[in-house]
Amino acid sequence: MKPISSARNPEALMLERGLRRAALGLLADLEVYFRETVGRGFVQYLMEDPVRAYRLAASRYPESLVRAALRAALRLGLGASSADVELAVEMLSTGIPSKFLALLNRAAQ
């Protein structure tokens, strides 16, 4: 899916900025919560043990909100396709981290 050009579509730019702010706010709160709870930040724990990190995050916030934040972070932060992101988050929510980890590894290369 090709991203909408924000130069030609100011509404898309505003929506993208709003999504980034919402995702960043949630991720910042999860960072603090995870440091207080498990002694490591959310992002670090998510990379070390994605399934446990997902489940702990979903115990703090509604699962739909955690899923939305992860989707926004992966789409906006890594530039991953929406189909890849949706599959990765869906599998992660069922306890299978392989697609999620593959996205992270692909982005790191």
Buried (B, 14 or more C-beta within 10 A) or exposed (E): EEEEEBEEEEEBBEEBEEBBEBBBEBBEBBBEBBBEBBEBBBBBBBBEBBBBBBBBBBEBBEEEBBBBBBBBBBBBEBEBBEEBBBBBBBBBBEEBBEBBBBBBEEEEE
